[in-house]
């Protein structure tokens, strides 16, 4: 049921995240955007849904982190990499235990997974860290992966 699904995202109305926000909203899901003021023109604010404009990227990430129950990592660029490395670092430090699902379309995230595995082999990362996320190859597998996640105690 779409009403049971929400999306916390960066607030833009363009690109992959804009399309995801519009689709979630059209299906009746809750959408909450968080946009830093300096990006509001470049990212074209999607104002059909609740959106908060903040002053900094740090404030944006903090608000998004606090509002989310889980994380879905779509293919993306350097900003996505920065966010997921921070999220995995927080998980490594046991600051959260929220579900993380990578959408590995056409093997997009495979080199990243290989890099993390390399840091495990070199003993810079504990061997349990690669077990804190799931990877799916198709968009339609995202919700089943999140729904099958063990409930936090």
N, C-alpha and C positions, 0 to 999 in steps of 0.2 A: 504494500500500500504506500503510495507516494507521500501521503500525509505523515507517515512514520519516518521519512527520510529528510534530512536537512543537509544543506551545503554551506559550509563556512569557506569563504574564498576571498581573493584579493580585491574584489569590488569592481573589476573592469567589465565592460560590455563587449570587448572584442577578443579575437583569438580563441584558443581552446577553452580557456576558463570562462570567457563570456558565453560561448556556446553551451558549456555545461550549466552555467547559472540560468540561462534562458530555458533550457530543457527541463531542469529541475523545477523552476518556477511554473512553467507551462503544465507540468504534470501534477501540480498541486503541492510540491515539496516546499519546505521552508528554506529560504535563501538569506544569508547574512553576509554582507560584503564589508571589507575593511580596506580602505584606500588611504595611503598617505597623501597629504595635500599636494605635494610637489609632483605626484604622478597623475593627478586627477584629469589633466588635459591630455596627456600622452596616452593614458590607458582608457580613456572615454568611459567615465563613470556610468554604471548600469543602475539607473535610478528607479527602476520598476520594483525594486526590492529594498528591504532595510539595508542601508549602507551607512557606516560610520566613517567619517573622515578624520584621520589622526595626523599628528605632526611628523612622525618619524617611522622608519622601517622597523626599528626596535619595538615601538609602541604597537605597530601593526602586527608583528609576529607574536607578541605577548597576548594581545587581544584574541587573535585567531587561535593560538594554542589553548587559551583558557576556554574558548567557546566550543572547541571541537571535542567529540567523544572518541574519534578515531581519525586516522590519516590515510588518504589515498594519494599516491604519488604518481602523477601522470608524466609522460615524457616532457622534458623541459630543458631549459638552458642553465646558465650559471646561477641564476637566482634560485631555481629549483634545487640545484646541487647544494647550494649554501644552506637552504632550509632543511633538506633531508639530512645533511651531515650534522647539523645542530640537533635535530630531532633524535638521530641515532646516538649522538653523544649524550644527550639527556637521558636516553634509555639506558645507555651503558653505565651512567652514574646513578641509575635507579631513581631518577626524578619523575618518571612516569612509567606506566605499563599499558598505555593505550595501544590499540591495534594499529598496525602499519601494513598497508597493502600497496605494493608496487604494481602498476599496470605496465607490463613488459611487452608492449606491442612491438612485433617484429624484432624481438630481442634487444630493444632499446637499452634496457638497464643491465644487460648481461655484462658489459665491460665494467660497470660500477660494482656489480656483485663480485666479479673477478678481482677487482682492486681490494675490496674488503677482505676477501679470502686471502689475498697476498699479505695484508697486514696481520691477519691471524697467523699465517705460516711464519712470518717474521717476528711473531710474539709481541706485536704492538697493540693488538686487539684481542680480548678474551675470545676463546673459541665459541662461546654461547651467543655472541652478538649476532652472527648471521641467522640465528634461529628466532629473532624477535620480529621478523617481518614475514609476510607471505608475498608471493609473486603470482600474478595471473596474466595470462596471455590475451584475454579478451575482456572487453568492457563489461559484457553481461555476466562475468564471473566475479565482479567487484563485490556486489551485495552478498552473494552466497559466502564469499570468503570472510567478509566482516561478520555475518550472522553466525558463522560456525566458530568464531573466536571464543576461546574459553572465557567465561565470565570472571571478572575480578572478584577476589574474596573480600 
